[in-house]
């Protein structure tokens, strides 16, 4: 399984929580250095708490599920 596939699988675990709040997440890129670039969409794209969701929610899950992930950044 490629790194990108691992990240996609991990994102499936956080997606239900985002969708419950009217949002979603789109994977844009996974670098070889472990940086994951995503785009928060729907309600998450305009939420003032989106950076906290990204760092404290999405990034933590991805780092736990995919140890190669070093950081998650948004577009």
Wavefront OBJ file of the C-alpha trace (Angstrom):
o trace
v 0.000 0.000 0.000
v 1.423 3.379 -0.982
v 1.773 6.275 1.441
v -1.038 8.107 -0.347
v -3.317 5.070 -0.005
v -2.522 4.843 3.716
v -3.374 8.525 4.160
v -6.647 8.106 2.237
v -7.590 5.160 4.481
v -6.837 7.207 7.608
v -8.880 10.138 6.291
v -11.858 7.796 6.020
v -11.738 7.531 9.817
v -12.095 11.298 10.348
v -14.480 11.954 7.479
v -17.680 10.930 9.380
v -17.025 13.534 12.092
v -16.460 16.253 9.501
v -19.561 15.245 7.553
v -21.620 15.326 10.763
v -20.818 19.054 10.917
v -21.589 19.640 7.244
v -18.029 19.487 5.963
v -15.566 17.145 4.336
v -11.879 16.839 3.521
v -10.122 16.395 0.202
v -6.604 14.990 -0.117
v -4.536 17.138 -2.462
v -0.995 15.820 -2.068
v 1.306 13.664 0.025
v 4.993 14.587 -0.180
v 7.865 12.152 0.257
v 8.890 14.159 3.336
v 5.613 13.375 5.104
v 3.673 16.573 4.508
v 0.011 15.986 3.718
v -1.837 18.771 1.917
v -5.609 18.777 2.269
v -8.541 21.037 1.544
v -11.378 21.352 4.024
v -14.661 21.718 2.182
v -18.278 22.522 2.950
v -18.895 23.986 6.404
v -15.331 23.063 7.429
v -13.913 25.304 4.722
v -15.419 28.429 6.273
v -15.382 27.490 9.964
v -13.217 29.729 12.182
v -12.148 26.612 14.102
v -10.955 24.793 10.982
v -7.234 25.172 11.773
v -7.789 23.642 15.201
v -9.776 20.812 13.614
v -6.968 20.308 11.141
v -4.133 20.223 13.702
v -5.810 18.698 16.754
v -8.105 16.321 14.892
v -7.019 15.389 11.404
v -3.253 15.688 11.941
v -3.315 13.672 15.176
v -5.294 10.823 13.585
v -3.081 10.750 10.505
v 0.133 10.709 12.559
v -1.216 7.855 14.670
v -2.466 5.813 11.712
v 0.404 6.612 9.326
v 3.696 7.183 11.203
v 5.349 8.585 8.050
v 3.104 11.670 8.259
v 4.979 14.614 9.771
v 2.435 17.396 9.313
v -0.903 18.244 7.742
v -1.410 21.575 6.014
v -4.428 23.084 4.312
v -4.603 24.772 0.953
l 1 2 3 4 5 6 7 8 9 10 11 12 13 14 15 16 17 18 19 20 21 22 23 24 25 26 27 28 29 30 31 32 33 34 35 36 37 38 39 40 41 42 43 44 45 46 47 48 49 50 51 52 53 54 55 56 57 58 59 60 61 62 63 64 65 66 67 68 69 70 71 72 73 74 75
